[in-house]
Amino acid sequence: MRRFLPSVAATALAVVLLFLAILPLSSCGREAPPPAASEVLAVMLEAMEDTAQLTPDGVIRLTAAPSDSPDCLTGTFLAALYGPSAHGLLGEGGEQTPAVMDVALFLSMTAYPCELAVFLCADGDTARAVAMLCQSRLDTVARGHKESPWAALAAGGRVAIRGNYVLLALCEDPEPPLTRAIGLLP
């Protein structure tokens, strides 16, 4: 009786084919988590630097920062920038589910208007509502700079929605930060 012993090459080929057949199954049901707002904001800031845009001294505020950190973004701070209706979006101080899951902001600390914001919303309806708040914020900044040397820049901010993300870019050229951020999003 002759025993069949496969060659090493045939065994290796069988293992590779088996691996290739199983590979698609290994990712079933596992989607990559959406990028954090801070990751998207970092990409937007990089895009500004890559296009040689002026990035003034500023601060970054994050909802993901520890609550005792000066970098923590609270509903009260958000409402100060985006109006009273923004206060409840983070679900603070109650049992309400947050409508906005994650926020990252860059704010200029100079007279030069520069602001970037990323909101990860719970759903598309919330994203559209947050986009309206962002547009209202841009209108407020533009009115505040109407007589300043930066009036045209302040009036040129843009808001974009991609899935459940809302992006705000108020800078020399909002297209590069928005385009780069949208490329990162699902």
C-alpha positions in Angstrom: 0.0 0.0 0.0 1.4 3.3 -1.1 1.0 6.3 1.2 0.3 9.6 -0.3 2.5 12.3 1.1 1.9 15.7 -0.4 4.8 17.8 -1.3 5.8 20.8 0.8 4.7 23.1 -2.0 1.3 21.5 -2.3 0.8 21.8 1.4 1.8 25.4 1.5 -0.5 26.2 -1.4 -3.4 24.5 0.4 -2.7 26.4 3.5 -2.6 29.7 1.6 -5.9 28.9 -0.3 -7.6 28.0 3.0 -6.4 31.2 4.6 -7.6 33.3 1.6 -11.0 31.5 1.9 -11.3 32.2 5.6 -10.0 35.8 5.5 -13.2 37.5 4.4 -15.1 35.7 7.2 -12.8 37.0 9.9 -14.0 40.5 9.4 -17.7 39.7 9.3 -19.6 41.8 11.7 -16.6 43.9 12.7 -16.5 47.4 11.3 -13.8 49.7 12.2 -15.0 52.2 14.8 -15.6 55.7 13.5 -12.7 58.0 13.9 -12.8 60.1 17.1 -13.5 63.8 16.7 -10.0 64.6 17.9 -8.5 62.4 15.1 -10.5 64.3 12.5 -9.6 67.6 14.0 -5.9 66.7 13.9 -6.2 65.9 10.2 -7.9 69.3 9.6 -5.1 71.1 11.4 -2.5 69.2 9.4 -4.3 70.2 6.2 -4.0 73.9 7.2 -0.3 73.5 7.9 0.3 71.6 4.7 -1.3 74.4 2.7 0.7 77.1 4.6 -2.3 78.6 6.1 -1.9 80.8 9.1 -2.7 78.8 12.2 -3.0 81.3 15.1 -2.3 80.5 18.7 -5.3 78.7 20.0 -6.8 76.1 22.2 -8.3 72.7 21.6 -11.3 71.6 23.6 -12.5 67.9 23.6 -15.5 66.2 25.0 -13.2 63.2 25.4 -10.9 65.1 27.8 -11.1 64.3 31.5 -13.8 66.4 33.2 -11.2 68.1 35.5 -8.9 69.0 32.5 -8.8 72.5 31.1 -9.2 70.9 27.7 -12.6 69.5 28.6 -15.4 70.7 26.4 -18.7 71.0 28.4 -22.2 71.7 27.3 -22.0 75.2 28.9 -18.9 76.1 26.9 -20.5 74.7 23.7 -23.7 76.8 24.4 -21.5 79.9 24.8 -20.2 79.4 21.3 -23.2 77.9 19.5 -26.2 79.3 21.4 -28.4 78.0 24.2 -29.9 75.2 22.1 -26.4 73.5 22.0 -26.4 73.1 25.8 -28.3 69.8 25.9 -26.6 68.1 23.0 -24.0 66.4 25.1 -26.5 64.8 27.5 -24.9 66.4 30.6 -26.6 66.6 33.9 -29.3 64.1 33.3 -30.3 60.7 32.0 -30.9 61.9 28.5 -28.9 60.1 25.8 -26.4 62.5 24.2 -27.4 63.6 20.7 -23.7 64.4 20.0 -21.3 61.6 20.9 -18.0 63.4 20.5 -16.8 67.0 19.8 -13.4 68.5 19.1 -12.9 72.2 18.7 -9.9 74.4 17.7 -10.4 78.1 18.7 -8.1 81.0 17.9 -7.0 82.9 21.0 -6.2 85.9 18.9 -8.2 88.5 17.0 -7.6 86.5 13.8 -10.7 84.4 13.2 -9.9 80.8 13.0 -12.1 77.9 14.2 -12.3 74.3 13.3 -15.0 71.9 14.8 -15.9 68.3 14.5 -19.1 66.9 15.8 -19.9 63.1 15.8 -23.7 63.0 16.1 -26.0 60.1 17.1 -27.9 60.2 13.8 -28.5 62.1 10.6 -31.3 64.3 12.0 -29.0 65.5 14.8 -26.2 66.1 12.3 -28.5 68.4 10.2 -29.6 70.3 13.4 -25.9 70.7 14.5 -25.0 71.9 11.0 -27.6 74.6 11.4 -26.0 75.6 14.8 -22.6 75.7 13.1 -23.9 77.9 10.3 -25.4 80.2 12.9 -22.0 80.3 14.6 -20.3 81.3 11.4 -22.9 84.0 10.8 -22.3 85.3 14.3 -18.5 85.4 13.8 -19.0 87.1 10.4 -21.2 89.8 12.0 -18.6 90.3 14.8 -15.9 90.9 12.2 -17.9 93.0 9.8 -15.7 96.1 10.3 -12.4 94.3 11.0 -9.6 93.6 8.6 -10.7 90.0 8.6 -14.3 90.5 7.4 -13.8 88.5 4.2 -12.1 85.7 6.0 -14.8 85.6 8.7 -17.5 85.5 6.1 -15.8 82.6 4.2 -16.3 79.8 6.7 -17.9 76.5 5.7 -20.0 73.7 7.2 -20.1 70.2 5.8 -22.0 67.1 6.7 -20.6 63.6 6.1 -22.8 60.8 7.5 -23.2 61.6 11.2 -20.3 64.0 11.3 -20.6 67.8 11.0 -17.4 69.7 10.2 -16.9 73.5 10.5 -13.9 75.3 9.0 -13.3 79.0 9.5 -9.8 79.7 8.1 -8.0 81.2 5.1 -9.1 78.4 2.8 -11.7 76.0 4.3 -11.5 73.5 1.4 -8.2 71.6 2.3 -9.2 70.9 5.9 -12.8 69.9 4.9 -11.6 67.7 2.0 -8.9 66.0 4.1 -11.4 65.3 6.9 -14.1 64.0 4.6 -11.6 61.6 3.1 -11.0 60.1 6.6 -14.7 59.6 7.3 -16.8 56.5 6.5 
